[in-house]
């Protein structure tokens, strides 16, 4: 298992897991009650995102 040590690493892991599951950014956003923009910002490694929603997305994708 790869260690996630930065916002960029979390974003890359989330994007990979989303694509692996065949989900669009919008579908993942809907699944988690978030905006598509939030998912895009998460996947791009934006440092200023709220931790709670970011962890919710990660958990929904099986990223621990």
PyMOL commands that place a pseudoatom at each C-alpha (Angstrom):
pseudoatom trace, name=CA, resn=UNK, resi=1, chain=A, elem=C, hetatm=0, pos=[0.000, 0.000, 0.000]
pseudoatom trace, name=CA, resn=UNK, resi=2, chain=A, elem=C, hetatm=0, pos=[1.355, 3.410, -0.988]
pseudoatom trace, name=CA, resn=UNK, resi=3, chain=A, elem=C, hetatm=0, pos=[1.637, 6.084, 1.700]
pseudoatom trace, name=CA, resn=UNK, resi=4, chain=A, elem=C, hetatm=0, pos=[-0.284, 9.273, 1.022]
pseudoatom trace, name=CA, resn=UNK, resi=5, chain=A, elem=C, hetatm=0, pos=[1.893, 12.093, 2.286]
pseudoatom trace, name=CA, resn=UNK, resi=6, chain=A, elem=C, hetatm=0, pos=[0.589, 15.139, 0.437]
pseudoatom trace, name=CA, resn=UNK, resi=7, chain=A, elem=C, hetatm=0, pos=[-2.517, 16.681, -1.086]
pseudoatom trace, name=CA, resn=UNK, resi=8, chain=A, elem=C, hetatm=0, pos=[-1.111, 15.840, -4.533]
pseudoatom trace, name=CA, resn=UNK, resi=9, chain=A, elem=C, hetatm=0, pos=[-0.675, 12.172, -3.595]
pseudoatom trace, name=CA, resn=UNK, resi=10, chain=A, elem=C, hetatm=0, pos=[-4.233, 12.010, -2.220]
pseudoatom trace, name=CA, resn=UNK, resi=11, chain=A, elem=C, hetatm=0, pos=[-5.542, 13.633, -5.385]
pseudoatom trace, name=CA, resn=UNK, resi=12, chain=A, elem=C, hetatm=0, pos=[-3.702, 11.197, -7.628]
pseudoatom trace, name=CA, resn=UNK, resi=13, chain=A, elem=C, hetatm=0, pos=[-4.937, 8.224, -5.597]
pseudoatom trace, name=CA, resn=UNK, resi=14, chain=A, elem=C, hetatm=0, pos=[-8.524, 9.519, -5.676]
pseudoatom trace, name=CA, resn=UNK, resi=15, chain=A, elem=C, hetatm=0, pos=[-8.411, 10.118, -9.431]
pseudoatom trace, name=CA, resn=UNK, resi=16, chain=A, elem=C, hetatm=0, pos=[-6.977, 6.662, -10.083]
pseudoatom trace, name=CA, resn=UNK, resi=17, chain=A, elem=C, hetatm=0, pos=[-9.554, 4.958, -7.870]
pseudoatom trace, name=CA, resn=UNK, resi=18, chain=A, elem=C, hetatm=0, pos=[-12.407, 6.957, -9.415]
pseudoatom trace, name=CA, resn=UNK, resi=19, chain=A, elem=C, hetatm=0, pos=[-11.360, 6.047, -12.954]
pseudoatom trace, name=CA, resn=UNK, resi=20, chain=A, elem=C, hetatm=0, pos=[-10.814, 2.411, -11.943]
pseudoatom trace, name=CA, resn=UNK, resi=21, chain=A, elem=C, hetatm=0, pos=[-14.417, 2.309, -10.743]
pseudoatom trace, name=CA, resn=UNK, resi=22, chain=A, elem=C, hetatm=0, pos=[-15.701, 3.919, -13.939]
pseudoatom trace, name=CA, resn=UNK, resi=23, chain=A, elem=C, hetatm=0, pos=[-17.052, 7.001, -12.177]
pseudoatom trace, name=CA, resn=UNK, resi=24, chain=A, elem=C, hetatm=0, pos=[-17.145, 10.516, -13.556]
pseudoatom trace, name=CA, resn=UNK, resi=25, chain=A, elem=C, hetatm=0, pos=[-16.201, 13.396, -11.278]
pseudoatom trace, name=CA, resn=UNK, resi=26, chain=A, elem=C, hetatm=0, pos=[-19.902, 14.327, -11.162]
pseudoatom trace, name=CA, resn=UNK, resi=27, chain=A, elem=C, hetatm=0, pos=[-20.963, 10.793, -10.205]
pseudoatom trace, name=CA, resn=UNK, resi=28, chain=A, elem=C, hetatm=0, pos=[-18.390, 10.712, -7.389]
pseudoatom trace, name=CA, resn=UNK, resi=29, chain=A, elem=C, hetatm=0, pos=[-19.507, 14.144, -6.231]
pseudoatom trace, name=CA, resn=UNK, resi=30, chain=A, elem=C, hetatm=0, pos=[-23.161, 13.034, -6.200]
pseudoatom trace, name=CA, resn=UNK, resi=31, chain=A, elem=C, hetatm=0, pos=[-22.259, 9.863, -4.298]
pseudoatom trace, name=CA, resn=UNK, resi=32, chain=A, elem=C, hetatm=0, pos=[-20.648, 11.971, -1.564]
pseudoatom trace, name=CA, resn=UNK, resi=33, chain=A, elem=C, hetatm=0, pos=[-23.011, 14.964, -1.547]
pseudoatom trace, name=CA, resn=UNK, resi=34, chain=A, elem=C, hetatm=0, pos=[-20.308, 17.302, -2.852]
pseudoatom trace, name=CA, resn=UNK, resi=35, chain=A, elem=C, hetatm=0, pos=[-19.772, 19.494, -5.899]
pseudoatom trace, name=CA, resn=UNK, resi=36, chain=A, elem=C, hetatm=0, pos=[-17.929, 18.396, -9.022]
pseudoatom trace, name=CA, resn=UNK, resi=37, chain=A, elem=C, hetatm=0, pos=[-15.598, 21.359, -8.431]
pseudoatom trace, name=CA, resn=UNK, resi=38, chain=A, elem=C, hetatm=0, pos=[-14.609, 19.913, -5.042]
pseudoatom trace, name=CA, resn=UNK, resi=39, chain=A, elem=C, hetatm=0, pos=[-13.714, 16.593, -6.684]
pseudoatom trace, name=CA, resn=UNK, resi=40, chain=A, elem=C, hetatm=0, pos=[-11.705, 18.415, -9.358]
pseudoatom trace, name=CA, resn=UNK, resi=41, chain=A, elem=C, hetatm=0, pos=[-9.867, 20.441, -6.716]
pseudoatom trace, name=CA, resn=UNK, resi=42, chain=A, elem=C, hetatm=0, pos=[-9.190, 17.289, -4.683]
pseudoatom trace, name=CA, resn=UNK, resi=43, chain=A, elem=C, hetatm=0, pos=[-7.813, 15.446, -7.708]
pseudoatom trace, name=CA, resn=UNK, resi=44, chain=A, elem=C, hetatm=0, pos=[-5.577, 18.381, -8.624]
pseudoatom trace, name=CA, resn=UNK, resi=45, chain=A, elem=C, hetatm=0, pos=[-4.026, 18.335, -5.140]
pseudoatom trace, name=CA, resn=UNK, resi=46, chain=A, elem=C, hetatm=0, pos=[-5.375, 21.650, -3.883]
pseudoatom trace, name=CA, resn=UNK, resi=47, chain=A, elem=C, hetatm=0, pos=[-3.961, 22.205, -0.384]
pseudoatom trace, name=CA, resn=UNK, resi=48, chain=A, elem=C, hetatm=0, pos=[-6.792, 24.288, 1.029]
pseudoatom trace, name=CA, resn=UNK, resi=49, chain=A, elem=C, hetatm=0, pos=[-9.641, 21.757, 0.865]
pseudoatom trace, name=CA, resn=UNK, resi=50, chain=A, elem=C, hetatm=0, pos=[-11.631, 20.813, 3.948]
pseudoatom trace, name=CA, resn=UNK, resi=51, chain=A, elem=C, hetatm=0, pos=[-10.288, 17.633, 5.479]
pseudoatom trace, name=CA, resn=UNK, resi=52, chain=A, elem=C, hetatm=0, pos=[-13.646, 16.074, 6.430]
pseudoatom trace, name=CA, resn=UNK, resi=53, chain=A, elem=C, hetatm=0, pos=[-15.107, 15.976, 2.914]
pseudoatom trace, name=CA, resn=UNK, resi=54, chain=A, elem=C, hetatm=0, pos=[-11.750, 14.917, 1.449]
pseudoatom trace, name=CA, resn=UNK, resi=55, chain=A, elem=C, hetatm=0, pos=[-11.609, 11.965, 3.848]
pseudoatom trace, name=CA, resn=UNK, resi=56, chain=A, elem=C, hetatm=0, pos=[-15.233, 11.084, 3.024]
pseudoatom trace, name=CA, resn=UNK, resi=57, chain=A, elem=C, hetatm=0, pos=[-14.353, 10.871, -0.679]
pseudoatom trace, name=CA, resn=UNK, resi=58, chain=A, elem=C, hetatm=0, pos=[-11.228, 8.847, 0.068]
pseudoatom trace, name=CA, resn=UNK, resi=59, chain=A, elem=C, hetatm=0, pos=[-13.204, 6.411, 2.190]
pseudoatom trace, name=CA, resn=UNK, resi=60, chain=A, elem=C, hetatm=0, pos=[-15.904, 6.024, -0.462]
pseudoatom trace, name=CA, resn=UNK, resi=61, chain=A, elem=C, hetatm=0, pos=[-13.144, 5.044, -2.910]
pseudoatom trace, name=CA, resn=UNK, resi=62, chain=A, elem=C, hetatm=0, pos=[-11.527, 2.571, -0.506]
pseudoatom trace, name=CA, resn=UNK, resi=63, chain=A, elem=C, hetatm=0, pos=[-8.485, 4.767, 0.141]
pseudoatom trace, name=CA, resn=UNK, resi=64, chain=A, elem=C, hetatm=0, pos=[-7.291, 4.409, 3.737]
for i in range(1, 64): cmd.bond("trace and resi %d" % i, "trace and resi %d" % (i + 1))
show_as sticks, trace
zoom trace
